[in-house]
Amino acid sequence: MSLALSPDLVRLGFRRTLPPALWVALGLFLWITATRSFAPEIATSLVGSDWTPVWTRHGIWSVFFLAMLPTLIWRCAALGRRWREFDADWLGPLPRTGWSLAASTMLGVVAACLCASVCALLTTRLSKASGADRSPMRFVHSFEHPPLLSLEGGESITLRSKGGFQGPKEVGALFLTPSVAPGSGPAVDVRFVLRSADGLESRLERRIFARTPLSLPLEGAGPWTLEVERGVGAALYITASSMALVVPAKSRWGVDLAFFWRAFLGLAAWSTLAFGLGAWMRLSLAIATSLSLCVVPWSFGVLVGVLPAGDFLRSLSQLSLGIAPPATPAAVWPTALLFSVASAWLVRRAQRDGRSAV
């Protein structure tokens, strides 16, 4: 089996995945997202403009990925269909095997996904997301917390962290986002007291409007206990996902690169799979199958760390709270490679059955 690649087919796959019209649309799209503010006006007035970089980064990556994923799946499924129905006359006589032709075209698809993801990465560096106000935080530990904590009247509750920091000592903080219960009133007064194992305390009293991000510096060594006391006003609730012990992320580049790799692997893997399915089945069925598979971890919470971009929406949710995503799960890389091999196999099988041009 020869795998000599064809530069002409690589360029052809790249051009058909992202034709000039789509490049213009992508550039205009990214320019609009880079120049507008994604920070809600009411939230900016409550928590300050230092959250603008966090919300802008969240807006750019969410809009880019959720717009490009179905677009590239459609383009690549159509590319597979074009192989089967229109390119038989000139692809068939080429002095290369079907494996080589499939690999060359898929390499062009992957290159197009890479270039599009790089454009989104550069957009975050040139936009308000690169502001020097607030750096995203990195999750370290959580609290022993029910899924939904609700406080009404003059109630108070004490929560305990699951452990202390491991490794080098870092300056950390308790990050939480309490919310006012809908229909209970406009705001509520709340007092937070964070105590360390050696008796040091951090206190914060704040009037909470809607959904208000807060942070308390960590004093001393863990584990820590948090006392939440509700005062006058509306009912208060805190979800388990909105409370965490965090430390500052090392750099914004690390945050952007985490989203870059998630976006690139997701776009490349699902696009190559759509290409193989498009060479084997009807265009509409190939698109529907690819989209249905990629939303499985988002809808059902299964295979989140295995399927490409399976944790993308969860990472976006964490970023909206100012928490940087972890590194890309290692299991995603072999899964993306498996998708490429499966796509090439579908093309070769279609060839043997006389249903493909290659």
KEKE-3310 file (N, C-alpha, C; in steps of 0.2 Angstrom, whole numbers, plus 5000, padded with zeros to 4 digits):
npx = (5004:5004:5007:5010:5009:4998:5002:4994:4981:4981:4980:4969:4959:4960:4956:4943:4937:4938:4933:4937:4926:4921:4932:4932:4920:4923:4934:4927:4918:4926:4932:4921:4917:4929:4929:4918:4910:4908:4904:4890:4881:4875:4881:4894:4893:4891:4901:4913:4924:4935:4932:4929:4939:4938:4925:4925:4934:4927:4916:4922:4928:4917:4907:4915:4918:4905:4899:4908:4909:4896:4897:4909:4907:4897:4903:4913:4907:4900:4911:4915:4904:4906:4917:4912:4902:4906:4920:4925:4931:4943:4950:4951:4961:4973:4990:4991:4986:4970:4971:4981:4975:4964:4970:4978:4968:4961:4972:4972:4960:4962:4972:4965:4956:4965:4971:4959:4957:4969:4967:4956:4963:4973:4964:4959:4970:4972:4961:4949:4950:4963:4966:4973:4967:4960:4966:4962:4957:4964:4957:4958:4953:4938:4922:4914:4898:4881:4871:4863:4862:4852:4847:4836:4827:4834:4845:4860:4875:4888:4902:4914:4930:4937:4951:4968:4980:4991:5009:5020:5018:5005:4997:4981:4963:4946:4933:4917:4900:4887:4869:4854:4838:4826:4811:4811:4815:4825:4838:4850:4858:4873:4885:4901:4912:4928:4938:4954:4963:4972:4966:4966:4957:4946:4935:4920:4907:4893:4882:4871:4867:4856:4867:4882:4899:4911:4926:4937:4952:4963:4968:4982:4983:4975:4963:4949:4935:4919:4908:4892:4881:4865:4857:4846:4834:4832:4829:4843:4854:4866:4876:4884:4893:4897:4907:4923:4940:4953:4968:4979:4980:4994:4997:4988:4990:4991:4978:4971:4977:4973:4959:4961:4967:4957:4947:4953:4955:4942:4936:4944:4943:4929:4926:4934:4928:4915:4919:4922:4910:4902:4907:4902:4888:4872:4872:4864:4862:4875:4879:4869:4872:4885:4884:4875:4883:4893:4887:4883:4891:4888:4875:4871:4881:4891:4906:4914:4927:4933:4928:4932:4932:4923:4922:4920:4909:4908:4920:4919:4908:4915:4924:4916:4914:4927:4936:4950:4951:4956:4970:4969:4960:4970:4965:4958:4966:4970:4957:4954:4963:4958:4946:4951:4957:4946:4938:4946:4945:4932:4931:4939:4932:4921:4926:4930:4917:4913:4907:4913:4924:4937)
npy = (4994:5010:5027:5039:5056:5068:5084:5092:5088:5090:5104:5106:5099:5108:5120:5117:5114:5126:5138:5154:5163:5159:5161:5175:5178:5172:5180:5193:5189:5186:5198:5206:5200:5202:5216:5220:5221:5208:5208:5209:5224:5227:5218:5222:5235:5231:5222:5227:5233:5224:5211:5211:5206:5192:5188:5192:5184:5172:5174:5175:5162:5153:5158:5157:5142:5136:5141:5137:5123:5116:5121:5117:5103:5102:5106:5097:5085:5087:5087:5074:5068:5074:5068:5056:5057:5066:5068:5056:5054:5061:5058:5044:5039:5044:5040:5034:5026:5023:5025:5034:5045:5048:5051:5062:5072:5073:5078:5091:5095:5095:5104:5116:5117:5119:5132:5140:5139:5144:5158:5161:5160:5170:5181:5182:5187:5199:5206:5213:5203:5201:5210:5218:5217:5207:5190:5174:5161:5145:5130:5121:5114:5109:5112:5102:5100:5102:5099:5110:5124:5133:5147:5155:5167:5171:5162:5152:5143:5131:5126:5114:5112:5101:5098:5103:5113:5105:5101:5115:5130:5141:5157:5158:5158:5159:5156:5161:5161:5168:5168:5177:5171:5168:5179:5181:5194:5209:5210:5204:5204:5197:5188:5182:5171:5165:5152:5146:5130:5133:5144:5157:5170:5176:5189:5194:5205:5208:5215:5206:5206:5199:5188:5187:5187:5183:5184:5178:5180:5167:5162:5156:5138:5124:5111:5122:5131:5137:5149:5154:5167:5173:5189:5203:5203:5196:5178:5167:5157:5145:5136:5120:5120:5133:5136:5136:5132:5141:5145:5158:5158:5153:5160:5170:5165:5152:5149:5152:5144:5131:5132:5133:5121:5112:5117:5115:5101:5096:5102:5097:5083:5079:5085:5077:5065:5067:5069:5056:5049:5056:5051:5039:5038:5047:5065:5072:5063:5060:5072:5074:5062:5065:5077:5073:5064:5072:5080:5071:5070:5083:5083:5072:5070:5060:5051:5062:5066:5059:5060:5071:5088:5086:5091:5104:5114:5113:5118:5131:5135:5135:5145:5157:5159:5164:5154:5145:5132:5115:5105:5098:5083:5068:5056:5061:5063:5050:5046:5056:5053:5040:5043:5048:5038:5029:5036:5036:5023:5021:5027:5019:5007:5011:5013:5000:4994:5000:5012:5024:5037:5036)
npz = (5000:4995:5001:4995:4994:4986:4981:4974:4976:4990:4990:4983:4991:5002:4996:4993:5005:5012:5003:4994:4996:5009:5016:5016:5023:5035:5039:5040:5050:5061:5063:5067:5079:5086:5088:5095:5111:5123:5135:5147:5149:5161:5170:5169:5175:5188:5192:5187:5174:5173:5170:5156:5147:5149:5146:5133:5127:5129:5121:5108:5105:5107:5098:5086:5085:5086:5075:5064:5065:5060:5047:5041:5042:5033:5021:5020:5019:5007:4999:4999:4993:4981:4976:4973:4964:4954:4951:4945:4932:4931:4943:4944:4934:4940:4945:4958:4974:4981:4994:4995:4988:4996:5008:5004:5001:5014:5021:5016:5021:5035:5035:5032:5043:5052:5049:5050:5064:5069:5064:5073:5085:5084:5083:5096:5102:5097:5101:5113:5122:5125:5135:5150:5162:5170:5174:5168:5179:5187:5190:5205:5218:5225:5234:5246:5242:5239:5224:5222:5231:5242:5250:5262:5271:5286:5285:5287:5282:5282:5273:5268:5261:5249:5251:5253:5244:5233:5231:5225:5235:5231:5227:5231:5228:5233:5222:5217:5212:5217:5215:5213:5217:5205:5204:5218:5222:5219:5224:5237:5253:5258:5268:5268:5275:5275:5282:5286:5290:5300:5307:5301:5293:5279:5275:5267:5263:5253:5242:5233:5216:5204:5195:5202:5201:5213:5223:5236:5245:5248:5264:5274:5276:5269:5274:5270:5277:5273:5277:5274:5275:5274:5273:5273:5260:5244:5240:5240:5229:5226:5215:5213:5203:5202:5211:5217:5222:5217:5207:5200:5182:5172:5161:5148:5136:5138:5141:5129:5120:5125:5121:5108:5104:5107:5098:5085:5085:5086:5075:5064:5066:5065:5053:5044:5046:5042:5028:5024:5027:5018:5006:5005:5008:5006:5005:5014:5024:5028:5034:5044:5052:5056:5063:5073:5080:5085:5095:5105:5118:5123:5124:5132:5141:5140:5136:5136:5138:5128:5114:5101:5105:5115:5127:5125:5127:5140:5145:5140:5148:5160:5158:5157:5170:5173:5175:5169:5156:5158:5152:5136:5135:5135:5128:5117:5106:5100:5097:5087:5077:5074:5068:5056:5050:5049:5040:5029:5026:5024:5011:5003:5004:4998:4985:4981:4980:4969:4970:4972:4966:4968)
capx = (5000:5008:5004:5013:5004:4998:5002:4989:4975:4981:4978:4962:4955:4960:4952:4936:4934:4937:4934:4938:4920:4921:4938:4930:4915:4927:4938:4922:4915:4931:4933:4915:4918:4935:4928:4912:4911:4903:4902:4884:4882:4873:4886:4900:4892:4891:4908:4918:4927:4940:4929:4928:4943:4936:4919:4927:4937:4922:4912:4925:4928:4910:4904:4919:4917:4898:4897:4912:4908:4892:4899:4914:4904:4893:4908:4917:4902:4899:4917:4915:4899:4908:4922:4909:4898:4908:4927:4928:4935:4950:4953:4952:4967:4979:4995:4991:4981:4964:4973:4985:4971:4960:4975:4980:4962:4960:4977:4970:4954:4965:4975:4960:4954:4971:4971:4954:4958:4974:4964:4952:4968:4975:4959:4959:4976:4971:4955:4948:4952:4970:4967:4978:4964:4959:4968:4958:4960:4964:4954:4962:4949:4931:4919:4908:4893:4875:4870:4860:4862:4847:4846:4830:4826:4841:4849:4867:4877:4895:4904:4921:4934:4939:4958:4973:4984:4997:5015:5022:5012:5002:4992:4974:4957:4939:4929:4910:4895:4880:4864:4847:4833:4821:4805:4811:4817:4830:4845:4851:4864:4876:4891:4905:4918:4932:4943:4959:4964:4976:4962:4966:4950:4945:4928:4917:4900:4892:4875:4871:4862:4856:4872:4887:4905:4915:4932:4940:4959:4964:4973:4984:4983:4969:4957:4946:4928:4916:4902:4888:4876:4861:4854:4840:4833:4829:4832:4850:4856:4873:4876:4890:4898:4899:4911:4929:4946:4957:4975:4979:4983:5001:4997:4982:4991:4989:4970:4969:4980:4968:4953:4964:4968:4950:4943:4956:4954:4935:4934:4947:4941:4922:4926:4937:4923:4910:4921:4922:4903:4899:4909:4899:4881:4869:4874:4860:4863:4881:4879:4865:4876:4891:4882:4872:4888:4897:4883:4882:4894:4885:4868:4870:4887:4895:4912:4916:4935:4935:4926:4935:4928:4917:4921:4921:4904:4909:4925:4916:4904:4920:4927:4912:4915:4933:4940:4953:4950:4962:4973:4965:4961:4974:4961:4955:4971:4969:4950:4954:4967:4954:4941:4954:4958:4939:4936:4950:4943:4925:4932:4942:4927:4916:4929:4929:4910:4911:4902:4917:4928:4944)
capy = (5000:5016:5033:5045:5061:5072:5091:5096:5086:5093:5111:5105:5098:5114:5125:5115:5115:5133:5142:5161:5166:5157:5165:5182:5178:5170:5186:5198:5187:5187:5205:5208:5197:5205:5223:5221:5219:5203:5209:5212:5230:5227:5214:5227:5240:5228:5219:5231:5231:5219:5205:5211:5201:5185:5188:5193:5177:5167:5175:5173:5155:5150:5160:5154:5135:5134:5143:5134:5116:5114:5124:5113:5097:5102:5107:5091:5079:5088:5085:5067:5067:5076:5063:5050:5058:5071:5068:5050:5054:5063:5055:5037:5038:5046:5035:5034:5022:5026:5027:5041:5051:5050:5054:5069:5076:5074:5083:5097:5097:5096:5111:5121:5118:5122:5139:5143:5139:5149:5164:5163:5161:5177:5186:5183:5190:5206:5209:5215:5197:5202:5216:5217:5218:5200:5184:5168:5157:5138:5126:5117:5110:5111:5111:5097:5105:5099:5102:5117:5127:5138:5150:5159:5170:5172:5156:5152:5137:5130:5121:5112:5111:5094:5096:5108:5113:5100:5104:5122:5135:5146:5162:5156:5162:5155:5159:5159:5166:5167:5171:5179:5167:5172:5180:5183:5200:5211:5209:5201:5205:5191:5189:5176:5170:5159:5151:5141:5125:5136:5149:5163:5172:5181:5191:5198:5207:5211:5215:5202:5207:5194:5183:5191:5184:5186:5180:5179:5177:5161:5164:5150:5132:5120:5113:5128:5131:5143:5151:5159:5170:5178:5195:5205:5203:5190:5172:5166:5151:5144:5129:5117:5121:5140:5137:5132:5135:5142:5149:5162:5154:5155:5165:5170:5161:5145:5148:5152:5137:5126:5132:5132:5113:5109:5119:5112:5094:5095:5104:5092:5076:5079:5086:5071:5059:5069:5068:5049:5047:5059:5047:5032:5039:5053:5070:5074:5058:5061:5078:5072:5058:5068:5082:5069:5060:5077:5083:5066:5072:5089:5082:5067:5070:5053:5051:5069:5066:5054:5062:5077:5094:5084:5095:5111:5118:5113:5123:5138:5137:5137:5152:5162:5161:5166:5148:5142:5125:5110:5103:5094:5076:5064:5051:5064:5062:5044:5046:5060:5048:5034:5046:5049:5031:5026:5040:5033:5016:5021:5029:5014:5002:5013:5012:4993:4993:5003:5018:5030:5038:5035)
capz = (5000:4994:5003:4992:4994:4980:4983:4970:4979:4996:4989:4981:4997:5006:4993:4993:5012:5014:4997:4995:4999:5016:5020:5017:5028:5041:5041:5043:5056:5067:5064:5071:5086:5090:5090:5100:5118:5125:5142:5148:5152:5168:5173:5169:5180:5194:5194:5184:5167:5173:5167:5149:5143:5150:5142:5125:5125:5129:5115:5102:5104:5107:5091:5080:5085:5085:5068:5059:5065:5055:5040:5039:5041:5027:5016:5019:5017:5000:4996:4998:4988:4974:4974:4971:4958:4948:4949:4943:4926:4932:4949:4943:4931:4943:4947:4965:4976:4984:5001:4994:4986:5002:5013:5002:5002:5021:5024:5014:5025:5041:5035:5032:5049:5056:5047:5053:5071:5070:5064:5079:5090:5083:5085:5103:5104:5095:5103:5120:5126:5128:5140:5155:5168:5174:5171:5170:5185:5185:5195:5209:5222:5225:5241:5247:5240:5235:5217:5222:5238:5242:5257:5262:5277:5289:5286:5286:5281:5282:5268:5269:5255:5249:5252:5252:5238:5233:5227:5227:5237:5226:5230:5228:5230:5232:5217:5218:5208:5219:5211:5216:5215:5201:5207:5225:5224:5215:5227:5244:5257:5260:5271:5267:5279:5273:5287:5285:5295:5305:5310:5297:5290:5274:5275:5262:5263:5247:5240:5227:5211:5198:5195:5203:5202:5218:5225:5242:5245:5253:5269:5278:5273:5268:5271:5272:5278:5271:5280:5270:5280:5271:5276:5271:5253:5240:5241:5237:5228:5223:5212:5214:5197:5202:5217:5217:5224:5211:5207:5193:5176:5171:5156:5144:5130:5139:5140:5122:5117:5127:5117:5101:5102:5107:5092:5080:5085:5085:5068:5060:5067:5063:5046:5040:5047:5037:5022:5023:5026:5011:5000:5006:5009:5004:5008:5020:5029:5031:5038:5050:5056:5059:5068:5079:5084:5089:5100:5110:5124:5125:5126:5137:5146:5140:5131:5136:5138:5123:5108:5100:5107:5119:5133:5123:5130:5148:5145:5139:5154:5166:5156:5158:5177:5174:5176:5163:5155:5159:5146:5131:5137:5131:5124:5111:5101:5096:5094:5081:5072:5072:5064:5050:5047:5047:5034:5023:5025:5020:5004:5000:5003:4992:4979:4980:4979:4963:4972:4973:4960:4969)
cpx = (5004:5004:5007:5007:5004:4997:4996:4982:4975:4978:4971:4957:4955:4955:4944:4933:4933:4938:4935:4932:4919:4926:4936:4925:4918:4930:4933:4919:4919:4932:4927:4916:4924:4934:4922:4914:4905:4901:4895:4885:4880:4878:4893:4899:4892:4898:4914:4921:4932:4938:4928:4933:4941:4929:4920:4930:4932:4918:4915:4925:4922:4907:4908:4917:4910:4896:4901:4911:4903:4894:4904:4912:4900:4898:4911:4913:4901:4905:4917:4910:4902:4914:4918:4905:4901:4915:4930:4932:4942:4954:4955:4959:4974:4984:4996:4985:4976:4966:4977:4980:4966:4964:4977:4974:4961:4965:4975:4964:4957:4968:4971:4957:4959:4971:4966:4955:4964:4971:4960:4957:4971:4970:4958:4965:4976:4965:4955:4950:4959:4972:4970:4974:4964:4962:4964:4961:4960:4961:4959:4958:4942:4929:4915:4902:4887:4875:4867:4859:4857:4846:4840:4830:4833:4845:4856:4869:4885:4897:4912:4924:4936:4947:4962:4976:4990:5003:5016:5016:5011:4997:4986:4969:4951:4935:4922:4906:4889:4875:4857:4842:4827:4814:4805:4813:4823:4837:4845:4858:4867:4883:4895:4911:4922:4938:4947:4959:4968:4972:4962:4959:4951:4937:4926:4910:4898:4884:4874:4865:4862:4862:4879:4894:4909:4921:4934:4947:4959:4970:4975:4984:4977:4969:4954:4938:4925:4909:4898:4882:4872:4858:4848:4840:4830:4832:4839:4851:4863:4874:4883:4895:4900:4903:4917:4935:4951:4964:4975:4982:4989:5001:4990:4984:4990:4982:4968:4971:4975:4962:4955:4964:4961:4946:4946:4954:4947:4933:4937:4944:4934:4922:4929:4932:4917:4912:4921:4915:4900:4901:4905:4891:4878:4871:4871:4861:4870:4882:4875:4869:4882:4889:4879:4877:4892:4893:4881:4885:4891:4878:4867:4876:4891:4901:4915:4923:4937:4934:4929:4930:4922:4916:4922:4916:4905:4915:4923:4912:4909:4923:4923:4912:4922:4938:4943:4952:4956:4964:4968:4966:4965:4971:4958:4959:4970:4962:4950:4958:4962:4949:4944:4955:4951:4937:4939:4947:4936:4926:4935:4937:4922:4919:4929:4922:4908:4907:4906:4922:4935:4946)
cpy = (5006:5022:5039:5050:5065:5080:5094:5094:5089:5100:5111:5104:5104:5119:5124:5115:5122:5137:5150:5164:5165:5160:5172:5182:5176:5177:5192:5196:5188:5194:5208:5206:5200:5212:5225:5218:5213:5203:5212:5219:5230:5223:5219:5232:5237:5225:5222:5229:5226:5213:5205:5206:5193:5184:5188:5186:5172:5168:5173:5166:5151:5152:5156:5146:5133:5136:5138:5126:5114:5116:5119:5106:5096:5102:5100:5085:5081:5087:5078:5065:5069:5071:5058:5051:5062:5070:5061:5050:5056:5060:5048:5036:5040:5040:5034:5029:5026:5028:5034:5046:5053:5054:5061:5074:5078:5078:5090:5100:5099:5103:5117:5122:5121:5130:5143:5144:5144:5156:5166:5164:5168:5183:5187:5187:5198:5210:5211:5209:5197:5207:5213:5217:5212:5194:5179:5164:5149:5135:5121:5112:5113:5110:5105:5101:5101:5102:5109:5119:5133:5141:5155:5162:5172:5167:5157:5145:5137:5125:5120:5110:5103:5092:5103:5108:5108:5103:5111:5126:5140:5151:5160:5160:5157:5159:5156:5164:5164:5171:5172:5174:5170:5173:5182:5190:5202:5210:5206:5203:5199:5192:5182:5176:5164:5158:5145:5136:5128:5143:5156:5164:5177:5182:5195:5199:5210:5210:5212:5204:5202:5188:5187:5187:5187:5182:5182:5176:5171:5163:5157:5144:5128:5114:5119:5127:5137:5144:5156:5161:5175:5183:5196:5205:5197:5184:5171:5159:5150:5137:5126:5119:5129:5141:5133:5136:5135:5146:5153:5157:5157:5161:5165:5166:5154:5144:5148:5146:5131:5126:5131:5125:5110:5111:5115:5105:5092:5096:5098:5085:5075:5080:5080:5065:5061:5068:5060:5047:5050:5055:5040:5033:5046:5059:5072:5069:5058:5067:5077:5067:5061:5073:5078:5066:5066:5080:5078:5068:5079:5088:5077:5066:5063:5055:5058:5070:5062:5057:5069:5083:5092:5088:5103:5116:5118:5118:5130:5140:5139:5144:5157:5164:5163:5160:5145:5135:5121:5109:5098:5086:5072:5059:5054:5063:5056:5043:5050:5056:5043:5037:5046:5042:5028:5030:5037:5026:5016:5023:5023:5008:5005:5012:5004:4991:4996:5009:5024:5031:5036:5028)
cpz = (5000:4997:5001:4991:4988:4982:4980:4974:4986:4995:4987:4987:5002:5003:4993:5000:5014:5007:4999:4998:5006:5020:5021:5023:5035:5044:5044:5049:5062:5068:5069:5078:5090:5092:5094:5107:5120:5132:5143:5151:5159:5172:5174:5174:5187:5197:5191:5177:5167:5170:5159:5145:5144:5146:5135:5123:5124:5123:5108:5100:5104:5100:5085:5080:5083:5078:5063:5059:5060:5048:5037:5038:5035:5021:5014:5017:5009:4996:4994:4993:4981:4971:4970:4965:4952:4946:4947:4937:4927:4938:4948:4940:4934:4946:4954:4968:4979:4991:5000:4992:4992:5007:5011:5003:5009:5024:5022:5019:5032:5041:5035:5039:5054:5055:5050:5060:5073:5069:5070:5085:5090:5084:5092:5106:5102:5097:5110:5125:5129:5133:5146:5162:5172:5170:5173:5176:5183:5191:5199:5213:5222:5233:5240:5247:5237:5228:5217:5229:5238:5249:5257:5269:5280:5290:5285:5285:5280:5278:5270:5262:5255:5250:5252:5246:5239:5229:5230:5230:5232:5230:5227:5230:5229:5227:5217:5214:5211:5215:5215:5213:5211:5205:5215:5227:5219:5218:5234:5247:5259:5263:5270:5272:5278:5278:5285:5291:5301:5308:5306:5293:5284:5274:5269:5263:5257:5246:5233:5222:5205:5199:5196:5205:5208:5219:5232:5242:5250:5258:5273:5273:5274:5273:5274:5273:5276:5274:5276:5274:5275:5275:5273:5263:5250:5243:5237:5235:5225:5221:5213:5209:5198:5208:5217:5220:5218:5212:5200:5188:5175:5166:5152:5138:5131:5139:5133:5118:5119:5122:5109:5099:5102:5100:5086:5079:5083:5078:5063:5060:5064:5056:5042:5041:5042:5030:5020:5022:5020:5005:5000:5006:5006:5008:5014:5026:5032:5035:5044:5055:5060:5065:5074:5083:5088:5095:5106:5117:5127:5127:5132:5142:5146:5135:5131:5135:5132:5116:5107:5101:5112:5125:5132:5126:5137:5149:5145:5145:5160:5164:5157:5165:5178:5176:5170:5162:5157:5152:5142:5134:5132:5126:5118:5105:5097:5093:5087:5075:5070:5067:5057:5046:5045:5041:5028:5021:5022:5013:5000:4999:4998:4985:4977:4978:4972:4964:4973:4967:4962:4970)
residu = (MET:SER:LEU:ALA:LEU:SER:PRO:ASP:LEU:VAL:ARG:LEU:GLY:PHE:ARG:ARG:THR:LEU:PRO:PRO:ALA:LEU:TRP:VAL:ALA:LEU:GLY:LEU:PHE:LEU:TRP:ILE:THR:ALA:THR:ARG:SER:PHE:ALA:PRO:GLU:ILE:ALA:THR:SER:LEU:VAL:GLY:SER:ASP:TRP:THR:PRO:VAL:TRP:THR:ARG:HIS:GLY:ILE:TRP:SER:VAL:PHE:PHE:LEU:ALA:MET:LEU:PRO:THR:LEU:ILE:TRP:ARG:CYS:ALA:ALA:LEU:GLY:ARG:ARG:TRP:ARG:GLU:PHE:ASP:ALA:ASP:TRP:LEU:GLY:PRO:LEU:PRO:ARG:THR:GLY:TRP:SER:LEU:ALA:ALA:SER:THR:MET:LEU:GLY:VAL:VAL:ALA:ALA:CYS:LEU:CYS:ALA:SER:VAL:CYS:ALA:LEU:LEU:THR:THR:ARG:LEU:SER:LYS:ALA:SER:GLY:ALA:ASP:ARG:SER:PRO:MET:ARG:PHE:VAL:HIS:SER:PHE:GLU:HIS:PRO:PRO:LEU:LEU:SER:LEU:GLU:GLY:GLY:GLU:SER:ILE:THR:LEU:ARG:SER:LYS:GLY:GLY:PHE:GLN:GLY:PRO:LYS:GLU:VAL:GLY:ALA:LEU:PHE:LEU:THR:PRO:SER:VAL:ALA:PRO:GLY:SER:GLY:PRO:ALA:VAL:ASP:VAL:ARG:PHE:VAL:LEU:ARG:SER:ALA:ASP:GLY:LEU:GLU:SER:ARG:LEU:GLU:ARG:ARG:ILE:PHE:ALA:ARG:THR:PRO:LEU:SER:LEU:PRO:LEU:GLU:GLY:ALA:GLY:PRO:TRP:THR:LEU:GLU:VAL:GLU:ARG:GLY:VAL:GLY:ALA:ALA:LEU:TYR:ILE:THR:ALA:SER:SER:MET:ALA:LEU:VAL:VAL:PRO:ALA:LYS:SER:ARG:TRP:GLY:VAL:ASP:LEU:ALA:PHE:PHE:TRP:ARG:ALA:PHE:LEU:GLY:LEU:ALA:ALA:TRP:SER:THR:LEU:ALA:PHE:GLY:LEU:GLY:ALA:TRP:MET:ARG:LEU:SER:LEU:ALA:ILE:ALA:THR:SER:LEU:SER:LEU:CYS:VAL:VAL:PRO:TRP:SER:PHE:GLY:VAL:LEU:VAL:GLY:VAL:LEU:PRO:ALA:GLY:ASP:PHE:LEU:ARG:SER:LEU:SER:GLN:LEU:SER:LEU:GLY:ILE:ALA:PRO:PRO:ALA:THR:PRO:ALA:ALA:VAL:TRP:PRO:THR:ALA:LEU:LEU:PHE:SER:VAL:ALA:SER:ALA:TRP:LEU:VAL:ARG:ARG:ALA:GLN:ARG:ASP:GLY:ARG:SER:ALA:VAL)
# end
